Amino acid sequence: MRRKQIIIFLSGMLLFGTAFPQDKLVIDLTAAKEHALNYNRTIKNSGLAVDQSQEKLWATMAAGLPQVNATADYTNAMGAKISIQFDESAPATEIPIKPTSNFNLQVGQLLFNGSYFVGVQTAKLAKKLSEKSLKKTEQDVVSQVVEGYYLVLVSEEMLKILQGNKDNLQKVYRKTEPMVKVGIMEKVELDQLSVQVNSLDNAVKSAERQYEMAKNLLRLQLGVTAETELELTQPLSDFLEPNWVADTSFELSENADYQLVEVQEQITEKQIDLQKASYLPTVSGYYNFTEKLLKPAFDMSPRHMVGLQMNIPVFSSGERRAKVKQAKIDLEMARNSKALLEDQLAIQFKQLRFNLNNALESYETQQKNIKISREVYENLKRKYEQGMISGLELTTADNNYLQAESDYLASVLEVLQAQNALDTLTGQVLNN
C-alpha cells in the first residue's frame, strides 16, 4: 500500500501552484537540520516549555525559603472618646481616642514539611520531563526535515526525467513531420506521437506543481516563509549508499518515547511519597516586629515577638490512606504502560528492519529494471526513426520507460524513508 502511494505521489502530480520566491536559502541536509532546530516554531514552543518548567521549579523551592511581609496602617476615630464610669454617683470620665499608626514586619520560615521536599523533587522531575519532551520534538522535526529533503530531491528528479523525455519525444515528432509529408510514414504515426507529447506536457506541469508542494512542506518544517526560495545543494546520488545494510542495533534507553515514560514513572513514584508525607507534621517559625508610629494612650504590645507553630494531622477518616493506595495503583499502571511500550518498540524495531530489507531488495530490482528499460526505449526509438516499428510501439515503450523510472524513484524514496524511520526509532536521526 505504501509503495502504491509513493508511485501515485510521483506519477499523479496534481496539486499546489508555483510560488514567487523572494529570499533564497541554499542548504545541504546538515544545514537544513540545524536551521530547523533554530527556527522551527514547534521546537521553539518546546524550548519555552522547558523555561516555564524551570520557573515552576523555582516557585516550588521558594515556598520553603524565608517569607517576609510588611504592613502599615493608620486609624483615626474622628474625635470619638471612651467613656468610663466607676461610680454611678460620680460623673463619667471621657478619654479621647488618639489616632494610631503601626508598622509591622513579619518573617516566616518553613522548618519542616514532608510535602514540600517531595514537591521540590517532583518539580525537578517535571523539568527533566520537559527537557526530554524538547529532545523528542527536535528528533521528530529533524526526521520530518530529512524526509522532506528527500521528497524534494525525488520530485525534482522526476521532473527532470519527464522534461527530458518530453524534449526527446518532441525531437522525434519534428523528425517525423517531414517524413509524413513526403509519404514515407502515415499521418496516424504522427498523431500517436502528438498524443504522447501532449500527455507528457501535462505530466511535466503536474510534476512542477508536485515539486513546489514538496518544497512548501520543507519550508514549513524549516520554519521559513512561503516566499523563501530553496536550493538544495546535495543531489539524490549523495544518499544512495552502495552497501546499504539493515543491521542497526537498538538500545531502549536511546528512544525518546521510552525516556519520557521513564521520567513519568519516576514522577508517579514521587506521588506516593507525596501522599505519605501528608501523615507528617508541618513545623514553621516566625519573627514579628511592630513599630508604633502613632502610639495610643494605653499600649501593651511588644515590639519583638518570635514563635513556632506545629500542625499535626491526627485523623482523616481514611482519606490519606486511600490516596496512598491510589498513588500505588497509578504507579503499577505506569509500570505496565512502560512494559507495554518496551514490547511495542521491540516489535516496531523488528518491523522497520524488515521494511528496510524489503525496500533494499526492491531498490536493487528496480536498479536493474531501469537500466534495461532505458536500453529498450533507446533501441526502439532508433528503430522508429528508421521506419522499422510503428508509432504505437514507440509510445508504448515510452510509457513503459516512464513507469520504470517512476518505480525506480519510488524504490529510492522507500529505502530513504525506511532508513530515516529506523534512525528516528533508535535515536540516531539527530546524530547522522
N, C-alpha and C positions, 0 to 999 in steps of 0.2 A: 504493500500500500504506500509506504513512504517513497519507494522508488518511482511509483507512478506519479505521485505528487510532484517529485522533483522534475520528471520529464515534462509534465504539464506546465510546470513553472517555466522551464526553459523553452518549450515549444509553443505554449498557448499565447503568452505575452500580450496582454491587452489591458493595461492599467495606466495610472497616472500620466499626466502630461509633463513636458520638459520645463524645468525652472530656468530662470535667468540669473545666474550666479553673479555675485559682486566680489566678495572676498574669496581668497584661494588658500587651501590648506593642502600642503604637499607632505605626505606621511607614508612611512612604511608601517608594518604591523606593530612593531615595538613602540613606535611613536604614537600610533593610534591607541594602544593600551594606556600609555602614560597620559595622553590627552583626556581619555575618558575618566581616568582616576582623578584628574584635576578638575574637570568641568562637568561631568555628568551630574544632573540635578538629584537623581536618586541617591547617589553616593554622598552628595553634599548634605542631604537631609539625614542620612545615617550618621554622618560626622557630627551634625548638630545634636543628634540624639545622644551621642557619647558625651558631648559638652554638657548637655542637660543632666545626664546621669551623674556627672562629676559635681554639679551644683546641688543635686539632691543628696549626694553623699555628704557634702559639707553641711547642708541644712540638718541632716540627721545627727552628725557629730556635734554641731553647735548646740543642740538641745541639752547635751550633758556638760557644756562648758559654763563658766560663770555668767549669770544673767544680771544686768544692772538696770534698774528702773528709777527714775526720779520724778517726783511730783511737787507741784507748788500750788498753794491755794490761798484765797483771801475771802474773808467773810465780814459782813457789816450788818448789824442788827437794826440799822436805821434809827438810832436813838432809843431803842427799847431798853427797859430796865427790869431787873429782877426784884420782885417784892418779897421780903421775908418778914414775918410777924412771929415773934417768940412768945408774946403775951397778948391775950385778947384785949386787955385794958390799955395796952400801950400801942402807940401808932406803929404802922409797918415801916420797915427800913427798906429803902429802894437803892439798889446798886445798878448803876448804868452798865450795859454790856458794851465793852470796848471792841473795836474792830480787831480781828486777828488774822495773821498770815503765817503759814508754815511752809517750810521746805523739807521734803522727805526724800532720803536716798536709801534704796534697798538693794542689797547684793545677795543673790541666791546662788546656791551651788548644789547640784545633784551629787550625792555621795555614793549611793548605791541604787541601782535599778537593773534587774536582770534583763528586762525587755529592751532597755537602752543598748546594752552591749551586744545583744543578738541583733538588734536593729541596725547597728553600725556594720556588723559583719554581713548582714543581708544586703545593705546598700552597696557595699563593696562588690558583692557578687552581682548585683544588678548592673553596676558599672562594667564589670567584666562581661556580662551578657550583652550589653550594648556594643562593646568592642568586638565581640565575636560576630554580632549581627552586622557590624560595619564590614568586617572581613568577608562575610558571606555575600553581602551586597556587592562589594568590589569584585569578588570572584564571579558572581552571576553576570554583572555588567561586562566584565572583561570577556567572559565566554560569549556573550552576545556580540561584542565588538569583533571577536575573532571570526565568528560565523558570518557576521555581516560583511566583513572584509572579504572572506572567501566568496560570498554570494555576489558581490560587486565584480570581482575578478572573473567569475564564471559567466556572469551576464555579459560582461564586456567581451569575453572570448566568443560567446555565442553570436553576439552582434557582428564581430569581425568575420566569423565564418559565413554568416548569412550574407553580409555585404560582399565578401569576396566571391561567393558562389553566384550571387546576382550579377556581379560585374562579368564573370566568366561566361555566364549564360547569355548576357546581352551581346558579348562579342560573337558568340556562336550565332545569335539571332541576326546580327549585322552581316555576318558572312553568308548566312542562308538566304537573305533577301535577294541579292543579285542572282543566285542560283535558281530561285523560284521564277524570277523574271525571264530568264533565258530558257526555262522549261526543264532544267536538269532535275529539279525537285518539285513535288506537288505543293500547292498552297496549304494543304492541310498540315504539312510538316511545320510550316512557319506558324500556323495558328496554334499548334500544340506548344511550340516554344513561347509564343506570346502569352498563353495562359500561365505557363510556368514562371515566366518573368514577372507577370503581374502578381502571382501568388507570393513570389519571393519579395517583391516590393512591399506588399502588405506585411510579410513576416519581419522584414527589416524595420518597418515603422513600429510594429509591436515590440520588437526587441529593444528599440531605442527607449520606448516608454518603460519597459521592464527594467532596463538598465538604470534609468533615472529613479524608478521606485526603489531599487536596491540601494542606491546612493542615499535616498531620503531616509531609509531605515538606519543606515550607518550614521548619517548626520544626527539623527535623534539620539543614538547611543553615544556618540562622541560629545554631545552637548553643544553643538554649533547651530547656527541659524539655518533656515531653509535656503537662504540665498548663498550660502558658502559653497564655493566650488571645491570639489575633492579631486585630488590627483594622487592615486596610489602608485607608489614607486616600485613595489615588489610585484613581479609578474607571477602568474599562476605556477609556472615551472619551478619557482623557488620552493614551493611547498610539496612538490611531487617527489618524495624520497624514493630512491631506487630500491632500498631494502627495508620497506615498511614491515614491522612486526608488532603483534599484539600481545606482548609479554609484560605489560606494565604490572608492577606489583601494587598492592593496595593495603594501606595502613588505615585502620578506622580512625585513629587519632588525627589524621590529616584531613578528614572530611569535615566540611564546615557545618553541616546539619548535625553530625554526631557531637561536635564540640558544643553546639548550642544546647543539645539535650543533656550533655554532661553538666553544664552550668545550671540548667534548670533543675536537675536532680539535686544539686548542692543547695540551691535556694529552697527547695522543698524540704530538705533535711533541716535547714535553719528554721523553717516554720514550726517544726516540732519543738525545737529549743525555745522558740518564742512563746509557744503556748505553755511550756513547762515553766518558763520564767514568771508567768502570772501567779504562781504559787509563792514567789519570793517577796519579801517586804521591800518597800521603797523608802530610802533614807535621804533626807535633804537638809541642808543647813542654810541659815540666812543671817545677815547683819543688817541692822536698820539704824540709820542716823536721821534725827529730826532736829531742825533748827527753827526756833520760834522767831520769825521776823517781826511780828507784832504780837506781843505777849498779852494774854488775858490777865485779869486781876488775880485770878487764882489758877495756878498751873502746877501740876504734879507729874507731868510727862517727862520721862527720862530722855536724854539726848541720844544715848547709845544703847542698843539692845541686840543681843545675839540669841539664836535659838536653834534647836534641832527638831525635826519632825519625822516620825516614822509611821508609815501606813502599812498595816499588816492585814493581808487577806485572810479571812477566817473561814467563811462558809459561803459557797455559791450554789448550793443545791445541785451539784454535779455538772455545772456548766463548764468549768475549767477542764474537768476530766473528759467530757465529751469532745471538747475542742482539741485536746491532745490526741484522742483516738482518731478524730477526723484528719488531723495532720499526718498521722501514721498511715492512714488509708491512702491519702494523697501521695505519700512517698512510695508506697507499694505500687500504685498506679503509674507513677513516673518511672519506676524501675522496669515495670512491664513494657511501657512505651519505649524505653531505651533498648530493651532486649529485642523488641519487635523491629526497631529501626536497624539494629545490628544485622538481623536476618534479611531485612529488605535491602540493605546496602550490599550485603554479600551476594544476594541474587542479582541485584542490579549490575554489580561489577561483572559477574559472570555473563550476564546478557549483553552488556556493552562490549565485552571482549569478543563474544560470539558475533555481534553485529559488525565489529571491525574486521574480523576474519572473513565474513561473508562479503563485506564491501571490497576487501582487498582481492578476493577471488574474482568478483565481478569486474573490478578495475583491470585486472590482468587479462581477462577475456575480452573486454572492450578495447583494450590497447591493441590486441591482435586484430580484432574486427575492424577497427578504424583504419588500420594500415591496408588491409585487404580492400575495404570499401573505396578508399581513395584510388588504389590501383585500378580497380574495376571501372570506376567512374571515368578516370582519365583515359583508359583504354577504349571505352565505349564512345567517349567524346571524339576521339580521333577517328574511330570507325564511322561515326555520324558525319563528320566533316568530309569523309571520303565517299559518302553515299552508301555505305555498306549496311547501315541499320536505319530504322525509322525514327522519327521524332518522338513517337510514343515510348520506344525503348530507351531513348536518351532521358526523357523526363522521368521515367520510372527509375532509372539508375540514379538520377539526380536526387529523387526523393529518398531512395534507399541510402544514398551517401549522407544526406542531411540527417536522416534518422539515426544513422550510425554515429555521426558527430554529436547529436543530442544525447544518445545513450552513453557515449564516452564521457561527456562533460557531467552527465548525471552521476556516473560512477565515481568521477573525481570528487564531486561535491559530497557524495555519500561517504567516501572514505574520510575526507577532511572533517565532516560533521561528526562522524563516529569517533575519530581521534579526539576531537575537541570535547565531546561528551565524556569520554573516558578521562581526559585530563581534568575536566571540571569535577568529576566524582572523586578522583584521587587527590584533588587539591593542588595539581601541578599547573593549572592554567595560568596562574599569576607568575610562575617561575619560567615557563617556556617562552 
